[in-house]
Amino acid sequence: MSDVRKAIAQVHHQEWARLVAALTRRFGDLDIAEEAAAEAFAAALGRWPAEGVPPNPGAWLMTTAKGKAIDRLRRENKRDDMPTEVPMLDEGQPEPIGAVDDERLRLIFTCCHPALAMDTRVALTLRMVGGLTVPEIAHAFLVQEAAMGQRITRAKAKIKAARVPYRVPSAGDLASRVSGVLAVLFLVFNEGYLATGPDTAPVRHELTAEAIRLTRLTRALMPEDGEVAGLLALMLLTEARRAVRISASGELVTLDEQDRSAWDAALLAEGHRLVRERLATGLPPGRYQILAAISAVHTSARHVRDTDWWQIVALYDQLVRLDRSPIIVLNRAIAVAELDGPEVGLSTVDRLEEKLSGYHAYHATRADLLRRLGQKHESRAAYDRAIELTANSAEIASLKRRRDQLV
């Protein structure tokens, strides 16, 4: 990637949310906002390599995107609704910021509108604010790309038809929207933790760092919310291992193979403290708090052989009562295999085939359990299927090594 293209990618990460927010405020239409923002970045890709990056990239993109939005309105014969002048964002009266100061977080809270079903508002927000592609979002929801594209299109159409207002959230709006916000931040973090796109780095630190930053801001807004604290703890305990997750040769290093002495001690300490604080309240934990507690058990062990698998299985039992998603059941089966043996874990994994047949981690888990049971032919076939279903270069390298070790 050229230096200019790298600069455009960085500007995209910094400016996308501000651009979409400003265009939505100005034109009252998420569809127009997204299309105009995308066209502005496409124009940048076409012009900046030859002309150079402008002194103020954000202003250049804003001016270009507003022009694109007006062009679309003209094409749709909406002259009567179109403003005769489109002032720059910083002209006129400043926008009220409501309860949320940060531009990106404010847009996330705005898009997570209760009028939309939870999955729909999360998918829409990931696209509009997180900047994730439709294939990346589809992978997160374990659905086909075409189906996810239709879901996002219908969500924007519903907002438009129902005249759902683009309104800056007040303090009273936060509680009804925070569950959607946390789901968005969790999925953005996951995409950074293990990227699903073939043309990205295997681990995208800019996404994990931004998800952590926004979760910290959310916790400052809602310090008593246990799930906010739980999600922040989960992110910190996961991010603490980032430096050793990719080997020098570009291969994904699994938890059991990592150099635990190289984990980030400060992030671990903060994450463990948050988990302890939530446990001390005595309140029933939610999904993110239990996931954080599981991560805390893993990261408390000095060596993988010291892992308290009994406690991890007990926590998964508690989590399954709240969330019976097939991925949670799959992860529980991995822990059960460590506690009771691979044959017991495999019996649970095999029952998930119908729901997870298109999910690479399902086949990778089967491959590992079959390997441990000495079923090399079946294990190799499962590794092949896992490799076929993933686009992450580091994960492919790890899976191929494990497969090729079968003799």
Secondary structure, DSSP 8 states (H G I E B T S, - for coil): --HHHHHHHHHHHHHHHHHHHHHHHHHS-HHHHHHHHHHHHHHHHHHHHHH---SSHHHHHHHHHHHHHHHHHHHTT-GGGS-S----TTSSS----TT--SHHHHHHHHHS-TTS-HHHHHHHHHHHTS---HHHHHHHHTS-HHHHHHHHHHHHHHHHHTT-------GGGHHHHHHHHHHHHHHHHHHHHS---TTS-SS-HHHHHHHHHHHHHHHHH-TT-HHHHHHHHHHHHHHTTGGGSB-TTS-B--GGGS-GGGS-HHHHHHHHHHHHHHHHH-----HHHHHHHHHHHHHH-SSGGG--HHHHHHHHHHHHHH---HHHHHHHHHHHHHHH-HHHHHHHHHTTHHHHTT-HHHHHHHHHHHHHTT-HHHHHHHHHHHHHH---HHHHHHHHHHHHT--
